[in-house]
Amino acid sequence: MLGVWREALPQLRHESPFKLMIEEMMEPITKMYTNVSNPTLRFDEKVHARKATVAEKVAIEGREVSYRMTHLGGLTRALDAELNQEGNSALEKLRDEVYDKLCGYDRLLHENFSVTLNPIKNNVGMGVSSILHSAMYARGRQP
């Protein structure tokens, strides 16, 4: 992704929210603020001497794939935003390269995990319900 970004950046002449997002994500990497490891994260059953729970596997392995997909999706959108302004065969090639990588991670995610899409209203409802339940619990524990 960093290689594609470096190659595409001089050709990204128009501002978009996606370009800004990717610039902010790439800054720590290009300026070496962070040490990004390339090896994939795995639950090492030899270290833990037990089989990983489903929650642990998703939290460790699925989360990494999900983050990579978010970054690749943002880069795809940044390139698409530029391509909508003006055609550029070099950018189209880079966008296709990023999109192919994104699709590869999508296949990996679906091959290794049962992925269920939840409507945002369900996620918001769970969050609000959790907050209300916690507040009622805390109120009942007051002396």
C-alpha atoms as one frame of an Amber mdcrd trajectory, in Angstrom:
protein
   0.000   0.000   0.000   2.846   2.366   0.810   4.400   1.760  -2.612   1.121
   2.485  -4.371   0.630   5.607  -2.249   4.085   6.950  -3.072   3.528   6.313
  -6.771   0.029   7.812  -6.806   0.628  10.883  -4.615   2.211  13.118  -7.289
  -0.780  12.402  -9.530  -3.425  13.219  -6.893  -4.125  16.844  -7.748  -7.646
  17.209  -6.343  -8.551  17.292  -2.666 -11.004  14.757  -1.289 -11.851  13.504
   2.195 -10.398  10.137   1.203  -7.083  11.646   0.131  -6.881  13.478   3.456
  -7.696  10.284   5.360  -4.982   8.301   3.557  -2.454  11.135   3.983  -3.078
  11.067   7.731  -2.799   7.271   7.854   0.424   7.254   5.810   2.189  10.080
   7.654   3.262   7.968  10.668   4.518   5.251   8.330   6.405   7.485   5.901
   7.943   9.560   8.697   8.667   6.391  10.683   6.709   7.465  13.757   5.500
   3.905  14.089   7.010   0.502  13.545   4.560  -1.418  11.401   5.075  -5.164
  11.398   4.214  -7.138   8.321   3.882 -10.624   9.787   0.265 -11.577  10.201
  -1.051 -11.773  13.734  -1.988 -15.263  14.889  -3.095 -16.826  18.155  -0.122
 -19.060  18.993  -1.636 -22.148  20.601   1.826 -23.440  21.601   2.386 -20.342
  23.734  -1.067 -20.410  25.299  -1.267 -24.226  25.539  -4.898 -24.208  24.533
  -7.090 -23.722  21.512  -8.162 -20.143  20.811 -11.781 -19.224  21.382 -13.734
 -17.878  18.441 -13.708 -14.427  20.055  -9.918 -14.530  20.402  -9.406 -15.601
  16.798 -11.654 -12.855  15.473 -10.162 -10.252  17.824  -6.616 -11.085  16.743
  -6.748 -12.475  13.224  -9.985 -11.002  11.885  -9.265  -7.549  13.261  -5.972
  -7.323  11.383  -7.640  -8.251   8.100 -10.454  -5.806   8.790  -8.018  -2.924
   9.413  -6.069  -3.740   6.265  -9.322  -3.750   4.303 -10.280  -0.365   5.766
  -6.981   1.145   4.653  -7.133  -0.426   1.203 -10.753   0.651   0.804  -9.834
   4.233   1.731  -6.997   4.233  -0.771  -9.327   2.871  -3.452 -11.800   5.674
  -2.720  -9.021   8.312  -2.806  -7.892   7.064  -6.216 -11.491   6.886  -7.459
 -12.108  10.474  -6.334  -9.175  11.628  -8.466 -10.241   9.469 -11.404 -13.725
  11.012 -11.270 -12.128  14.437 -11.767  -9.891  13.402 -14.659  -8.963  10.126
 -16.301  -5.490   8.751 -15.750  -4.484   5.280 -16.931  -1.600   5.062 -14.438
  -3.964   5.801 -11.533  -6.494   3.313 -12.902  -3.808   0.622 -12.868  -2.867
   1.492  -9.281  -6.522   1.552  -8.224  -7.055  -1.886  -9.785  -3.982  -3.208
  -7.963  -5.299  -1.927  -4.625  -8.793  -3.236  -5.358  -7.424  -6.715  -6.184
  -5.570  -6.747  -2.856  -8.773  -5.636  -1.094 -10.719  -8.479  -2.736  -8.007
 -10.927  -1.657  -8.413  -9.877   1.975 -12.187 -10.127   1.603 -11.838 -13.725
   0.393  -9.439 -14.490   3.254 -11.866 -13.046   5.782 -14.812 -15.056   4.443
 -12.800 -18.283   4.154 -11.620 -18.130   7.762 -14.500 -16.508   9.639 -18.273
 -16.504   9.626 -18.839 -12.888   8.717 -22.254 -11.401   9.324 -23.211  -7.956
   8.159 -25.156  -6.052  10.788 -27.157  -2.957   9.926 -25.754   0.136  11.644
 -29.039   0.628  13.511 -28.461  -2.738  15.230 -24.958  -1.720  16.301 -26.155
   1.660  17.562 -29.032  -0.022  19.388 -26.631  -2.427  21.111 -24.385   0.462
  22.151 -27.240   2.552  23.550 -28.748  -0.463  25.301 -25.383  -1.275  26.890
 -25.021   2.283  28.174 -28.548   2.323  29.604 -28.130  -1.088  31.210 -24.801
  -0.010  32.760 -26.366   3.210  34.075 -29.257   1.317  35.664 -26.816  -1.152
  37.227 -24.628   1.671  38.575 -27.655   3.530  39.963 -28.807   0.398  41.794
 -25.402  -0.031  43.408 -25.402   3.451  44.957 -25.810   3.437  48.758
